[in-house]
Amino acid sequence: MGGHDKKLREFEGELQRHANEVGLHFDFTKMIPANTQHAHRLAKLMAHYNLEYQFTEALMAGHFIEGQDLADDHYLYDVVESLGVARHEAMSVREKSVYSEQLEQDCYDAQQIGVESAPFFVFDNRFGIIGAESIAVFERTIQQVLQT
């Protein structure tokens, strides 16, 4: 096993341990690597309906547990529709490249604060957690945010 494969397996093990802490089971054999740019743009559409969290949760479950392809437009549109937003609105995001500028700005902002990988969590634009971490790390970070 090469060094890259070994690091990947270590990362998967760490991620699964953290997922187990909150009762999740990821199936790494089903996960499909994907370009998620369109999914991120659709999340911005869903934010207009206050459904960004539900959309993201559905995509994460689909990806990590069910093995859904996050680059599959039909899957993405099905999720949008299941949350009560018209399919044609989601399709227009793709057709007209809606939210592309905002997504580019998000990427620029992330680069400015040193984000180089996902997941990366930012709290109050001052604190960051790199990678999948334990609940205790998140709790400490939130306490720091509240104390400052």
Buried (B, 14 or more C-beta within 10 A) or exposed (E): EEEEEEEEEEEBEBBBEBBEEEEBEBEBEEBEEBEBBBBBBBBBBBBEBEBBEBBBEBBBEBBBBEEBBBBBBEBBBBBBBEBEBEEEBBBEBBEEEBBBEEBEEBEEEBEEEEBEEEEBBEBEEEBBBEBBBEEEBBEBBEEEEEEE
